[in-house]
Amino acid sequence: MLRVGVVGIGFMGMVHYLSYQKLRDVQVTALCEKQQKRLDGDWRDIKGNFGPAGEQMDLSGIETFTEVEDLLASDVDLVDITLPPALHADVAVRSLAAGKHVFCEKPMALKVEDCQRMTKAAEQAGKLLMVGHVLPFFPEYQWALQVVQSGQFGKLLGGSFKRVISDPSWLANFWQPDQVGGPLLDLHIHDAHFIRLLFGMPNSVSSCGSQKNGLPEYWHTHFDYGESGPVVHATSGTLRQQGRSFDHGFEIQLEGATLAFEFSVTGDQADYHCPPTLLAAESKVEYPQLPDGDPMHAFAAELGEVVASVQRGTSIEILDSALAQDALLLCHKQAESIQSRRRVEV
Ligand SMILES: NC(=O)c1ccc[n+]([C@@H]2O[C@H](COP(=O)([O-])OP(=O)(O)OC[C@H]3O[C@@H](n4cnc5c(N)ncnc54)[C@H](O)[C@@H]3O)[C@@H](O)[C@H]2O)c1
């Protein structure tokens, strides 16, 4: 039985806690949170943009701590970090030094140097460091990854990726560069990671867009893979209007097929603008039947892989910290490109 300590009982801490309850061979044995009422089980004021509303929880049998150090002295095998991004690196390094495996929510950290510090700590401790990039566990992205990796439609020629939300002005510190990092590190990092997973690292990025509080606000990026490489593009950011709280999608080109999908929440309507669609040779159009897109299922699948990775002793590629660090680097290169209005080598 793998013993897990979850650090940070906010929206993601609750999602992870609930997801572990659906899995075998794992038990949340400890929680760490600075708000005492959450340790007393009062999660009624926790809310996010999916999943169940927070409830009064029965946490009997679970050790609770307000200080990370005390959780690290307990017998947990894995520390699951669902803290605000600015705290990820320090808590991960301390957890690894205490001999714990670490699973950390995205973004891995705010700075690449912090990612390097985390990786070094994992190497020194001989423990696993995994990062929660959940997008490839969502049915549409899982489908695309499987189709591309199967090789059945030949070479990958390129792709266009979109992730745009209404400005989440209700999220504390969202526009603070040293706390959350705006839509670049909170939002686009999902696509940066998926692009890295599908295409590898580009030679350079060219981005242009608007800025808010010194952070990219709404922008377009061309990821340059050289003359004969894939052509890759992303549109990301926030809208100043509240009417469309979420929009994401892709169009991925292969030699023998194009994969497309776009989903958005406009007003109170959550719907596909384009259902997952496969355009194949001879005008053939297919609509694959994908599993239920409830994000809670994606998190349960992700955490199932975390548990399996610890049991096996190696992380799967999607959760690999090296990829998460590359995704962060791609984000920072885009910010640099927007600010300098120049192409930036990666
Ligand atoms: N994968 C996704 O789709 C997704 C979605 C939302 C959030 N996230 C990520 O999850 C992480 C957490 O985001 P969230 O929305 O849950 O934030 P949140 O603010 O809801 O929760 C963070 C919790 O950490 C607690 N905390 C802060 N400092 C602490 C400390 N020193 N010790 C103990 N507890 C402390 C806060 O009191 C709060 O309860 C972020 O990295 C975010 O990017 C990922």
The ligand as an SDF file (V2000), in Angstrom:
LIG
                    3D

 44 48  0  0  0  0  0  0  0  0999 V2000
   -3.8590   20.3880  -13.8960 N   0  0  0  0  0  0  0  0  0  0  0  0
   -4.8320   21.2670  -13.8360 C   0  0  0  0  0  0  0  0  0  0  0  0
   -5.7280   21.2740  -14.6560 O   0  0  0  0  0  0  0  0  0  0  0  0
   -4.8320   22.2430  -12.7170 C   0  0  0  0  0  0  0  0  0  0  0  0
   -5.9960   22.9630  -12.3950 C   0  0  0  0  0  0  0  0  0  0  0  0
   -5.9520   23.8640  -11.3230 C   0  0  0  0  0  0  0  0  0  0  0  0
   -4.7690   24.0480  -10.6230 C   0  0  0  0  0  0  0  0  0  0  0  0
   -3.6400   23.3360  -10.9900 N   0  0  0  0  0  0  0  0  0  0  0  0
   -2.3690   23.5520  -10.2830 C   0  0  0  0  0  0  0  0  0  0  0  0
   -2.4880   23.0850   -8.9360 O   0  0  0  0  0  0  0  0  0  0  0  0
   -1.7240   23.9070   -8.0670 C   0  0  0  0  0  0  0  0  0  0  0  0
   -2.6290   24.4380   -6.9640 C   0  0  0  0  0  0  0  0  0  0  0  0
   -3.6690   25.1790   -7.5330 O   0  0  0  0  0  0  0  0  0  0  0  0
   -5.0820   25.3560   -6.7860 P   0  0  0  0  0  0  0  0  0  0  0  0
   -6.0030   25.9290   -7.7850 O   0  0  0  0  0  0  0  0  0  0  0  0
   -5.4500   24.1000   -6.0930 O   0  0  0  0  0  0  0  0  0  0  0  0
   -4.6860   26.4600   -5.6990 O   0  0  0  0  0  0  0  0  0  0  0  0
   -5.4640   26.8110   -4.3390 P   0  0  0  0  0  0  0  0  0  0  0  0
   -5.0550   28.1870   -3.9820 O   0  0  0  0  0  0  0  0  0  0  0  0
   -6.9110   26.4820   -4.4610 O   0  0  0  0  0  0  0  0  0  0  0  0
   -4.8360   25.7870   -3.2760 O   0  0  0  0  0  0  0  0  0  0  0  0
   -3.5750   25.9290   -2.7160 C   0  0  0  0  0  0  0  0  0  0  0  0
   -3.6670   25.5430   -1.2380 C   0  0  0  0  0  0  0  0  0  0  0  0
   -2.3510   25.5610   -0.6800 O   0  0  0  0  0  0  0  0  0  0  0  0
   -2.4600   26.1110    0.6440 C   0  0  0  0  0  0  0  0  0  0  0  0
   -1.1500   26.6070    1.0460 N   0  0  0  0  0  0  0  0  0  0  0  0
   -0.5100   27.7220    0.6280 C   0  0  0  0  0  0  0  0  0  0  0  0
    0.6970   27.8270    1.2090 N   0  0  0  0  0  0  0  0  0  0  0  0
    0.8270   26.7450    2.0240 C   0  0  0  0  0  0  0  0  0  0  0  0
    1.8610   26.2730    2.8730 C   0  0  0  0  0  0  0  0  0  0  0  0
    3.0070   26.9300    3.0100 N   0  0  0  0  0  0  0  0  0  0  0  0
    1.6650   25.1010    3.5400 N   0  0  0  0  0  0  0  0  0  0  0  0
    0.5140   24.4190    3.4110 C   0  0  0  0  0  0  0  0  0  0  0  0
   -0.5230   24.8320    2.6120 N   0  0  0  0  0  0  0  0  0  0  0  0
   -0.3640   25.9670    1.9240 C   0  0  0  0  0  0  0  0  0  0  0  0
   -3.4970   27.2110    0.5080 C   0  0  0  0  0  0  0  0  0  0  0  0
   -4.0430   27.5530    1.7680 O   0  0  0  0  0  0  0  0  0  0  0  0
   -4.5230   26.5250   -0.4130 C   0  0  0  0  0  0  0  0  0  0  0  0
   -5.4920   25.8270    0.3100 O   0  0  0  0  0  0  0  0  0  0  0  0
   -1.1030   25.0030   -8.9520 C   0  0  0  0  0  0  0  0  0  0  0  0
    0.1920   24.6380   -9.2990 O   0  0  0  0  0  0  0  0  0  0  0  0
   -2.0100   25.0180  -10.1810 C   0  0  0  0  0  0  0  0  0  0  0  0
   -1.3380   25.4460  -11.3640 O   0  0  0  0  0  0  0  0  0  0  0  0
   -3.6730   22.4390  -11.9890 C   0  0  0  0  0  0  0  0  0  0  0  0
  1  2  1  0
  2  3  2  0
  2  4  1  0
  4  5  1  0
  4 44  2  0
  5  6  2  0
  6  7  1  0
  7  8  2  0
  8  9  1  0
  8 44  1  0
  9 10  1  0
  9 42  1  0
 10 11  1  0
 11 12  1  0
 11 40  1  0
 12 13  1  0
 13 14  1  0
 14 15  2  0
 14 16  1  0
 14 17  1  0
 17 18  1  0
 18 19  2  0
 18 20  1  0
 18 21  1  0
 21 22  1  0
 22 23  1  0
 23 24  1  0
 23 38  1  0
 24 25  1  0
 25 26  1  0
 25 36  1  0
 26 27  1  0
 26 35  1  0
 27 28  2  0
 28 29  1  0
 29 30  1  0
 29 35  2  0
 30 31  1  0
 30 32  2  0
 32 33  1  0
 33 34  2  0
 34 35  1  0
 36 37  1  0
 36 38  1  0
 38 39  1  0
 40 41  1  0
 40 42  1  0
 42 43  1  0
M  CHG  2   8   1  16  -1
M  END
$$$$
